[in-house]
Amino acid sequence: MAEYIISVDVGTSSCKTVLFDTDFNVVATARKAYDTSYPHQGWAEQPAYQWWRALKENTKEMLEASSVDPAKVIAVGIDAFSTTVLPVDKDGDPLRPGLIWMDRRASKQADWIAENLKEETWEINGNVSDAGNPAPKIMWIKENEPDVYEKTHMFLHANGYLVYKLTGEYSMDKSEAGLSQFCNTKTCEYSDVLLEGCGIDREKLPPIYNCTDVVGHVTAEAAAKTGLLEGTPVIAGSMDNVAAGLGAGVSKGGEVFISGGTVTTNNVCLDEPKYNKNLHVYPHIVPGTWITAGGVDFGGAGIKWFNEEILESKEGYAHLDQLIDSSVTAKSSVIFLPYMVGQRCPIWNDNTSGVLMGLKPTTNRQDLVRALIEGTTYGSRHVLGIAEEEGVEISTVKITGGSANSATWVQIFSDVIGKPIEIPGAVDLPPLGIAIAAAYGVGAIKSFEEAIGKIAVRAHFEPNAENHRYYGEMYGVFRNLYENIRGEYDALAAIDRKFGK
């Protein structure tokens, strides 16, 4: 009898739901878009009702379109963007919109942690204090919205909220726990030292689960709203980029996956956690492995911004390929710093913005598009270089997400980092990865390798040696440019604050 798994992928701009069979073939999909609110500079919020509405509508639509009997759905898995803070009351209802990963309002609180709990945070959690992490965000709510903090029964992540809506059970998965700033990343347990230091009440935080653990089962109420069968198992799930990594087939130390979505996230799989103050570190879905990572926070989003706002095009990455295909081997000297919304690791600077250098009267649209793509890719090289300095031997590199759909972009990646690159056969890897996790969680597969063996490779790219030499020199300029204008970033941010921008 055929059996199925439902994956829910909560992204920054939309929620995608995918129905897989147990050979991990896509049977049906549905997607619903939604918006992000930016009430002030550095703030980024989303109301939780839109995630739940998208899940409900997607699931019903998908089951009806596929004619799959809900009784044959053996598990549900949910992945989502990381480090969201959503306070809910004793009835599980949101008290305010969720502070999503892009939200940087808690800089003051992050600085306080860095100054007062620096050694404890480093030794226990292994991550540098950052405004995007949950601990400073919760501290911000406690200091600036004390009524909300007082009424909060649980602080949840996006996937944890949806798990609750389906099952009535609160949870936090281990991948999110690693970036929380109040957990021990090696043991995935709450740290009383960090919680007490931050003034966060432990009873307001949910139990921590392995990503593959079954947290609960679909309730009668959720079944009526989604079309799922009451009693269907729901796993804890994970943050989106580790789901993408598993979907790409990354499960062993030295394997790399670069997730080229809204954020370009560069992830290196480790057999043991390595603490480096320039990078994140957190557990992978696969037990006994961790991910060390750094990103370009407005990577794919920056390319989308340029395409839509400057080029006034809605045609996507294929349009960019056509635009710069004729100059694939061109040696444009335009440099772009892609730090348009502040930048987390590896530079940790909330005051950054985008910078173009090298403009001349002969500079054209092709040069600018190429500079934006190259700038994002230099950011990836920065992260991988740090991992190699820590002794990690990089074995394979795989690219996922929207950038994997641009052959030009992937070739630039290969040329910049100087390594072969594979494109996995699946298009949307977070849903595939969380489906594999759900299958493992309910015993439908006995090992991750069983599923990984079914993942095809769609394309393979080799670096061009001459281009790699050129990019090596350009990368040096890229790194030096940032260091040389750090003070001007601070000055510009001060002007913005002074004049209310």
C-alpha positions as CSV (number, residue, x, y, z in Angstrom):
1,M,0.0,0.0,0.0
2,A,1.3,3.4,-0.9
3,E,2.2,5.7,1.9
4,Y,3.0,9.4,2.0
5,I,4.8,12.2,3.9
6,I,3.8,15.8,4.1
7,S,6.5,18.5,4.4
8,V,5.9,22.1,5.3
9,D,8.6,24.6,4.4
10,V,8.0,28.0,6.0
11,G,10.1,30.5,4.1
12,T,10.5,34.3,4.4
13,S,8.1,35.1,1.6
14,S,6.0,32.0,1.3
15,C,5.0,28.7,2.7
16,K,5.4,25.6,0.5
17,T,3.8,22.3,1.3
18,V,4.9,19.1,-0.5
19,L,3.4,15.6,-0.6
20,F,6.1,12.9,-1.0
21,D,5.8,9.2,-1.4
22,T,8.1,7.0,0.6
23,D,10.6,6.9,-2.2
24,F,10.7,10.7,-1.9
25,N,9.1,11.4,-5.2
26,V,7.0,14.6,-5.3
27,V,3.3,13.8,-5.7
28,A,1.8,17.2,-5.2
29,T,2.7,20.7,-4.0
30,A,1.0,24.0,-3.0
31,R,2.4,27.4,-2.1
32,K,1.0,30.5,-0.5
33,A,2.8,33.9,-0.4
34,Y,2.7,36.4,2.5
35,D,4.4,39.6,3.5
36,T,7.0,40.8,6.0
37,S,6.4,44.0,8.0
38,Y,9.2,46.5,8.6
39,P,7.8,48.9,11.2
40,H,11.2,50.6,11.9
41,Q,14.7,50.4,10.6
42,G,16.2,47.0,11.5
43,W,12.8,45.5,12.5
44,A,11.2,42.6,10.6
45,E,8.0,41.0,11.8
46,Q,5.5,38.4,10.5
47,P,2.1,37.6,12.1
48,A,1.9,33.9,12.9
49,Y,-1.6,33.5,11.6
50,Q,-0.3,33.8,8.0
51,W,1.9,30.7,8.5
52,W,-1.0,28.7,9.9
53,R,-3.4,29.9,7.2
54,A,-0.9,28.9,4.5
55,L,-0.4,25.5,6.1
56,K,-4.1,24.9,6.3
57,E,-4.9,26.0,2.8
58,N,-1.9,24.3,1.2
59,T,-2.6,21.0,2.9
60,K,-6.2,20.9,1.9
61,E,-5.5,22.0,-1.6
62,M,-2.8,19.4,-2.0
63,L,-4.7,16.5,-0.7
64,E,-7.7,17.3,-2.8
65,A,-5.7,17.8,-6.0
66,S,-3.8,14.5,-5.5
67,S,-6.8,12.5,-4.3
68,V,-4.5,10.9,-1.7
69,D,-6.4,9.4,1.2
70,P,-5.3,11.3,4.4
71,A,-5.1,7.9,6.2
72,K,-2.1,7.1,4.0
73,V,-0.1,10.1,5.3
74,I,2.3,8.5,7.8
75,A,4.0,11.7,9.1
76,V,4.2,15.5,8.9
77,G,7.5,17.4,9.1
78,I,7.9,21.2,9.3
79,D,11.0,23.3,8.6
80,A,11.2,27.1,8.9
81,F,13.5,30.1,8.8
82,S,15.6,30.2,12.0
83,T,15.7,32.3,15.2
84,T,12.1,33.5,15.2
85,V,10.8,34.6,18.5
86,L,7.0,34.3,18.9
87,P,5.4,34.8,22.3
88,V,2.1,33.0,22.9
89,D,-0.3,33.1,25.8
90,K,-1.6,30.2,27.9
91,D,-4.1,29.3,25.1
92,G,-1.3,29.2,22.5
93,D,-2.4,32.4,20.9
94,P,0.3,34.9,19.6
95,L,0.7,38.0,21.8
96,R,2.4,39.9,19.0
97,P,3.9,39.3,15.5
98,G,6.9,37.1,15.4
99,L,10.4,38.7,15.3
100,I,11.9,36.8,12.4
101,W,15.5,36.1,11.5
102,M,16.0,39.5,9.8
103,D,15.0,41.5,12.9
104,R,17.9,43.4,14.4
105,R,16.2,45.5,17.0
106,A,17.9,43.7,19.9
107,S,21.4,45.1,19.2
108,K,21.6,46.7,22.7
109,Q,20.7,43.5,24.4
110,A,23.1,41.5,22.2
111,D,25.9,43.9,23.2
112,W,25.0,43.5,26.8
113,I,25.3,39.7,26.5
114,A,28.6,40.1,24.7
115,E,30.0,42.4,27.5
116,N,28.6,40.6,30.5
117,L,28.3,37.0,29.5
118,K,31.0,36.8,26.9
119,E,33.0,33.8,28.3
120,E,29.9,31.9,29.4
121,T,28.2,32.3,26.1
122,W,31.3,31.2,24.2
123,E,32.1,28.2,26.4
124,I,28.5,26.9,26.6
125,N,26.8,27.9,23.4
126,G,29.7,28.5,21.0
127,N,28.0,31.3,19.2
128,V,28.8,35.0,19.3
129,S,26.1,37.1,20.8
130,D,24.0,38.6,17.9
131,A,20.9,40.7,17.7
132,G,19.2,38.1,15.5
133,N,19.4,35.3,18.1
134,P,16.4,34.5,20.3
135,A,18.0,35.4,23.7
136,P,18.5,39.1,23.0
137,K,15.1,39.3,21.2
138,I,13.4,37.9,24.3
139,M,15.3,40.3,26.5
140,W,14.2,43.2,24.2
141,I,10.5,42.1,24.7
142,K,11.0,41.9,28.4
143,E,12.5,45.4,28.6
144,N,10.3,47.1,26.0
145,E,7.0,45.2,26.1
146,P,6.9,44.0,29.7
147,D,3.1,43.2,29.5
148,V,3.8,40.9,26.6
149,Y,6.6,39.2,28.5
150,E,4.5,38.8,31.6
151,K,1.6,37.2,29.6
152,T,3.9,34.9,27.6
153,H,3.3,31.3,28.4
154,M,5.8,30.0,25.8
155,F,8.3,31.6,23.4
156,L,8.2,29.6,20.1
157,H,10.0,29.4,16.8
158,A,8.0,29.4,13.6
159,N,8.1,25.6,13.1
160,G,7.4,25.1,16.8
161,Y,4.3,27.2,16.5
162,L,3.0,25.1,13.6
163,V,3.8,21.9,15.4
164,Y,1.7,23.3,18.3
165,K,-1.2,24.2,16.1
166,L,-1.2,20.7,14.7
167,T,-0.7,18.7,17.9
168,G,-1.3,20.9,20.9
169,E,2.2,20.2,22.1
170,Y,5.0,22.8,22.6
171,S,8.5,22.0,21.3
172,M,11.9,23.3,20.2
173,D,14.0,21.3,17.9
174,K,17.8,20.8,18.5
175,S,18.9,22.8,15.4
176,E,17.0,25.9,16.7
177,A,18.3,25.3,20.2
178,G,21.8,25.6,19.1
179,L,21.2,29.2,17.8
180,S,19.1,30.2,20.8
181,Q,22.0,31.7,22.8
182,F,20.7,30.0,25.9
183,C,21.4,26.3,25.2
184,N,24.5,24.2,25.4
185,T,25.2,23.4,21.7
186,K,27.1,20.2,22.5
187,T,24.4,18.6,24.7
188,C,21.4,20.5,23.4
189,E,20.2,21.3,26.9
190,Y,19.1,24.6,28.4
191,S,21.8,26.4,30.3
192,D,20.7,27.7,33.7
193,V,23.8,30.0,33.6
194,L,22.8,31.6,30.4
195,L,19.1,31.8,31.1
196,E,19.7,33.4,34.5
197,G,22.3,35.7,33.1
198,C,19.8,36.9,30.4
199,G,16.9,37.1,32.9
200,I,14.8,34.7,30.9
201,D,12.4,32.4,32.7
202,R,13.1,28.8,31.9
203,E,9.4,27.9,32.3
204,K,8.6,30.1,29.3
205,L,10.6,27.8,27.0
206,P,9.4,24.5,25.5
207,P,10.9,21.1,25.8
208,I,13.8,20.4,23.4
209,Y,13.5,17.5,20.9
210,N,15.7,15.7,18.3
211,C,14.6,17.0,14.9
212,T,13.3,13.6,14.0
213,D,11.4,13.0,17.3
214,V,7.6,12.7,17.1
215,V,6.3,15.5,19.3
216,G,2.6,14.7,19.0
217,H,-0.2,13.8,16.7
218,V,-2.7,15.8,14.7
219,T,-5.6,16.8,16.9
220,A,-9.3,16.5,15.9
221,E,-9.5,20.3,15.6
222,A,-6.4,20.5,13.4
223,A,-7.6,17.6,11.3
224,A,-10.9,19.4,10.5
225,K,-8.9,22.5,9.4
226,T,-6.2,20.9,7.4
227,G,-7.8,17.7,5.9
228,L,-5.2,15.6,7.7
229,L,-6.3,12.5,9.6
230,E,-6.5,12.8,13.4
231,G,-3.6,11.0,15.0
232,T,-1.1,11.6,12.2
233,P,2.4,11.8,13.7
234,V,4.2,15.2,13.6
235,I,8.0,15.5,14.2
236,A,9.8,18.4,15.8
237,G,11.3,19.5,12.5
238,S,14.2,21.9,12.0
239,M,15.4,25.2,10.7
240,D,15.3,25.4,7.0
241,N,18.9,25.3,6.0
242,V,19.7,22.0,7.8
243,A,16.7,20.5,6.1
244,A,18.1,21.8,2.8
245,G,21.4,20.2,3.7
246,L,19.9,16.8,4.4
247,G,17.8,17.1,1.2
248,A,21.1,17.8,-0.7
249,G,22.6,14.6,0.8
250,V,24.9,16.2,3.3
251,S,25.3,14.0,6.4
252,K,29.1,13.6,7.0
253,G,31.9,15.8,8.2
254,G,33.6,17.9,5.4
255,E,30.5,18.0,3.2
256,V,29.3,21.5,2.3
257,F,26.0,22.8,1.1
258,I,25.4,26.4,0.1
259,S,21.8,27.4,0.3
260,G,21.2,30.2,-2.1
261,G,17.8,31.6,-1.1
262,T,16.8,34.9,0.4
263,V,19.9,34.4,2.5
264,T,23.0,32.8,1.0
265,T,23.9,30.4,3.8
266,N,27.2,28.5,3.7
267,N,27.1,25.3,5.7
268,V,29.9,22.9,6.5
269,C,29.1,19.6,8.1
270,L,31.2,18.6,11.2
271,D,31.7,15.3,13.0
272,E,32.2,17.3,16.2
273,P,31.2,20.8,17.2
274,K,33.9,23.4,16.5
275,Y,33.5,26.8,18.2
276,N,34.7,29.7,16.1
277,K,33.7,33.3,16.9
278,N,33.3,34.2,13.3
279,L,30.7,31.5,12.5
280,H,27.5,29.9,13.9
281,V,27.5,26.3,15.1
282,Y,24.4,24.2,15.8
283,P,23.3,20.6,15.5
284,H,22.4,19.1,12.1
285,I,19.3,16.9,11.7
286,V,21.6,13.8,11.5
287,P,22.5,12.8,15.1
288,G,26.2,13.1,15.9
289,T,26.8,15.9,13.4
290,W,26.8,19.6,13.6
291,I,26.8,22.5,11.1
292,T,29.1,25.4,11.2
293,A,27.8,28.2,9.0
294,G,27.9,31.8,8.0
295,G,25.9,33.7,5.4
296,V,25.3,36.6,3.3
297,D,22.1,37.9,4.9
298,F,20.8,39.7,1.8
299,G,22.4,37.4,-0.8
300,G,19.6,36.1,-3.0
301,A,17.4,38.9,-1.8
302,G,19.9,41.4,-3.0
303,I,19.9,39.9,-6.5
304,K,16.1,39.9,-6.5
305,W,16.1,43.6,-5.3
306,F,18.4,44.6,-8.1
307,N,16.5,42.6,-10.7
308,E,13.1,44.1,-9.7
309,E,13.9,47.6,-8.5
310,I,16.8,48.6,-10.7
311,L,16.3,46.5,-13.8
312,E,12.5,46.5,-13.3
313,S,12.2,42.9,-14.3
314,K,10.0,40.1,-13.0
315,E,11.7,37.4,-15.0
316,G,13.8,35.8,-12.3
317,Y,17.3,34.3,-12.4
318,A,16.9,33.1,-16.0
319,H,16.8,36.7,-17.1
320,L,20.1,37.4,-15.3
321,D,21.7,34.4,-17.0
322,Q,20.7,35.8,-20.4
323,L,21.8,39.3,-19.4
324,I,25.4,38.4,-18.5
325,D,25.9,35.2,-20.5
326,S,27.9,37.0,-23.2
327,S,30.3,38.3,-20.6
328,V,30.8,35.1,-18.6
329,T,34.6,35.3,-18.9
330,A,34.7,39.1,-18.6
331,K,37.0,40.6,-16.0
332,S,34.9,43.5,-14.6
333,S,36.6,45.4,-11.9
334,V,33.3,46.4,-10.1
335,I,33.2,45.2,-6.5
336,F,30.0,44.9,-4.5
337,L,29.7,44.5,-0.7
338,P,26.4,42.7,-0.3
339,Y,25.8,43.7,3.3
340,M,22.5,45.6,2.7
341,V,20.6,44.8,5.9
342,G,23.4,44.5,8.4
343,Q,25.4,41.3,8.5
344,R,25.7,38.5,11.0
345,C,28.6,36.1,10.8
346,P,31.3,36.3,9.8
347,I,31.6,40.1,10.2
348,W,29.0,40.8,12.9
349,N,28.0,44.4,12.0
350,D,24.5,45.7,12.2
351,N,25.5,49.1,10.6
352,T,26.5,47.8,7.2
353,S,24.8,48.6,3.9
354,G,25.4,47.7,0.3
355,V,28.4,49.3,-1.5
356,L,29.5,49.4,-5.2
357,M,33.1,50.3,-6.0
358,G,34.7,50.6,-9.4
359,L,32.0,52.4,-11.4
360,K,33.2,54.0,-14.7
361,P,31.5,55.7,-17.6
362,T,31.8,52.3,-19.4
363,T,30.1,50.3,-16.7
364,N,26.9,48.7,-18.0
365,R,24.1,46.6,-16.6
366,Q,25.9,43.4,-17.3
367,D,28.9,44.6,-15.1
368,L,26.5,45.5,-12.2
369,V,24.6,42.2,-12.3
370,R,27.9,40.3,-12.4
371,A,29.3,42.4,-9.5
372,L,26.2,41.6,-7.4
373,I,26.5,37.9,-8.0
374,E,30.3,38.0,-7.4
375,G,29.9,39.9,-4.2
376,T,27.5,37.4,-2.8
377,T,29.9,34.6,-3.8
378,Y,32.9,36.3,-2.2
379,G,30.9,36.2,1.0
380,S,30.7,32.5,0.7
381,R,34.4,32.1,0.1
382,H,35.0,34.1,3.3
383,V,33.0,31.5,5.3
384,L,34.5,28.4,3.7
385,G,38.0,29.8,4.3
386,I,37.4,30.2,8.0
387,A,36.2,26.6,8.2
388,E,39.3,25.4,6.4
389,E,41.5,27.4,8.8
390,E,39.8,25.4,11.6
391,G,41.2,22.2,10.0
392,V,38.0,21.1,8.2
393,E,38.9,19.2,5.0
394,I,36.1,20.2,2.5
395,S,35.2,17.1,0.4
396,T,32.1,18.0,-1.6
397,V,30.2,21.2,-2.3
398,K,26.6,21.3,-3.2
399,I,24.4,24.3,-4.0
400,T,20.7,24.5,-3.3
401,G,18.0,27.1,-3.5
402,G,17.3,29.7,-6.1
403,S,20.9,30.3,-7.1
404,A,21.2,26.7,-8.2
405,N,18.8,27.5,-11.1
406,S,21.3,29.9,-12.6
407,A,24.1,28.1,-14.4
408,T,26.0,31.4,-14.6
409,W,25.8,32.0,-10.9
410,V,26.9,28.4,-10.0
411,Q,29.9,28.7,-12.4
412,I,30.9,31.9,-10.7
413,F,30.6,30.1,-7.3
414,S,32.9,27.3,-8.6
415,D,35.4,29.8,-10.0
416,V,35.5,31.9,-6.9
417,I,35.9,29.1,-4.3
418,G,38.0,27.0,-6.7
419,K,36.1,23.7,-6.1
420,P,33.8,21.5,-8.1
421,I,30.1,21.9,-7.4
422,E,27.2,19.6,-7.6
423,I,23.5,20.6,-8.1
424,P,21.2,18.1,-6.4
425,G,18.4,16.7,-8.6
426,A,15.5,17.9,-6.4
427,V,14.4,21.5,-6.9
428,D,13.2,22.3,-3.3
429,L,15.5,20.7,-0.9
430,P,14.2,21.8,2.5
431,P,10.9,20.0,2.0
432,L,12.9,16.9,0.8
433,G,15.2,17.0,3.8
434,I,12.4,17.4,6.3
435,A,10.5,14.5,4.6
436,I,13.6,12.3,5.1
437,A,13.7,13.4,8.7
438,A,10.0,12.6,9.2
439,A,10.4,9.2,7.5
440,Y,13.3,8.4,9.8
441,G,11.3,9.6,12.8
442,V,8.4,7.2,12.2
443,G,10.6,4.3,11.1
444,A,9.8,4.3,7.4
445,I,13.5,4.3,6.7
446,K,16.2,2.7,8.9
447,S,19.0,5.1,8.0
448,F,19.6,8.5,6.4
449,E,21.9,6.8,3.8
450,E,18.9,4.8,2.6
451,A,17.2,8.0,1.5
452,I,20.4,9.9,0.5
453,G,21.2,7.1,-2.0
454,K,18.0,8.1,-3.9
455,I,19.0,11.7,-4.4
456,A,20.1,12.4,-8.0
457,V,22.8,14.9,-9.2
458,R,21.3,17.3,-11.7
459,A,24.5,19.1,-12.8
460,H,28.2,19.3,-12.2
461,F,30.5,22.3,-12.5
462,E,34.3,22.5,-12.5
463,P,36.3,25.7,-11.7
464,N,38.1,27.6,-14.4
465,A,41.7,28.0,-13.3
466,E,42.3,31.4,-14.9
467,N,39.1,32.8,-13.5
468,H,39.9,31.4,-10.0
469,R,43.3,33.3,-10.1
470,Y,41.5,36.5,-11.1
471,Y,38.9,36.1,-8.4
472,G,41.6,35.4,-5.8
473,E,42.9,39.0,-6.3
474,M,39.4,40.5,-6.5
475,Y,38.5,38.7,-3.2
476,G,41.5,40.4,-1.5
477,V,40.0,43.8,-2.6
478,F,36.6,42.7,-1.4
479,R,38.0,41.9,2.1
480,N,40.1,45.0,2.4
481,L,37.3,47.3,1.2
482,Y,35.1,46.3,4.1
483,E,37.8,46.8,6.6
484,N,38.7,50.2,5.2
485,I,35.2,51.6,5.5
486,R,34.0,50.1,8.8
487,G,34.1,53.5,10.4
488,E,32.1,55.1,7.7
489,Y,29.4,52.5,8.1
490,D,29.1,53.6,11.8
491,A,29.0,57.2,10.8
492,L,26.3,56.7,8.2
493,A,24.2,54.7,10.7
494,A,24.5,57.4,13.3
495,I,23.3,60.0,10.7
496,D,20.3,57.7,10.0
497,R,19.5,57.5,13.7
498,K,19.9,61.2,14.2
499,F,17.5,62.1,11.4
500,G,15.0,59.3,12.0
501,K,15.7,57.3,8.9
